[in-house]
């Protein structure tokens, strides 16, 4: 598992946060992270994140459960 040395977030957490901010738009999430869309999709696959309809809602709900809100 990769970790961001500046913020302590794992790669998966970064992907989930970008997906939440972009409301599930992969191209926008990749732009937020400063990477290409293909690289973003490869990272999603590597981290076991699903693609498809309702992704933003599933990611956001999972994040809310994790932070206890």
Secondary structure, 3 states (H helix, E strand, C coil): CCECCCCCCEHHHHHHHHHHHCCCCHHHHHHHHCCCHHHHHHHHHHCCCCCCCCHHHHHHHHHHHHHCC
